[in-house]
Amino acid sequence: MNYRSTSIKSKWEKNSWLLKHSDLRKYVPRTMLFNRDNLITMLSSYSTVYFKPTGGSGGFNIIRIKRMEKNYQIQYNTVKSTYSTIDSLYDKLNRFSNKRSFLLQKGIDLARTKGKPFDIRVMVQKTNKGTWVSSAIFMKIGKTGKVATNYNQGGKIGYFHQTMSGAGYSTAEIELMETRLKGMGVSVGKNFDQHKKGFKELGLDVALDSKGKPWILEVNTRPQFYPLKNMKDKTTYKRIVSYAKQYGRFK
C-alpha cells in the first residue's frame, strides 16, 4: 500500500479517542486492558466478553468468553472449551496472549438477518477538499458458529438495505439508521483528526444489538473493501474507489 493515510494499530488508543468525545462515548462498549482484575470485573458485569489482541486485524485471535451458571465457556474459531474457575480461565487466556497486549470488551448480542449474526462496516473517506464523507455502508454477515463476522473468517458481504430488511426493519427505519450511521462515520473522522494528522480513510465496525442500538466495536485505519468487487452490484465498490483515487488508493 503506497498511498498515504495515517494508520494506528492500537485498538486501545483508538478506543480512548472515542471515549473523549461526548457524543461518541455512548456508542463504545466497555473495554478494558486484559489482566486478572479486569477479567474478574468484566465477567462480573457481563455474561459475554470478547478477548481480542490490541493490535490485531481481520478477526484473528478473538476469543468469546461466556459466563455460564457453573463455569466459563470460551470459543476460539469454532472450538469451545470450559473452565470451572476464573483462575483456570485466566491462566488459559494469559498463555494464549503470549505476552502480547489484549483487550476485554463487553459482548454485544448481534442482531441477526435470517438467523445469521451481522455487523456493519461504515466506510468513511476524505475528499480532496479535506472533508469527511461516509461513502458506503455494507454488511458483514457471519458464518454460523464462528466468533467473528469477518470475510476471512468465512463471513459474507451483504447489502445494507437487504440485510436490514431481513432483520425485520421497515424502509423508514432503515433510512433513519443509514442517516445515523453516516453521521457517526463523519463524527469519528473529525474526532480522529483532532488526535493525529493524515487520516484519509476509516472503516467503522458497528454492531447493532437486538434492540437496534449501534455500538462502535472498532475503527480500522486500513479498511479493506476488495470483497465488494465480487458482488453483483458494483455501485458501492465503484463509489469507494472513486473517493480512494483522490488520495492515491486504487483497490
Beta strands, then each sheet from edge to edge (+ up, - down):
strand 1: 31-33
strand 2: 48-53
strand 3: 63-67
strand 4: 72-76
strand 5: 79-83
strand 6: 102-106
strand 7: 112-113
strand 8: 116-126
strand 9: 132-141
strand 10: 156-159
strand 11: 201-208
strand 12: 214-220
sheet 1: 1+ 6- 2+ 3- 4+ 5-
sheet 2: 7+ 8- 9+ 10-
sheet 3: 7+ 8- 11+ 12-
end
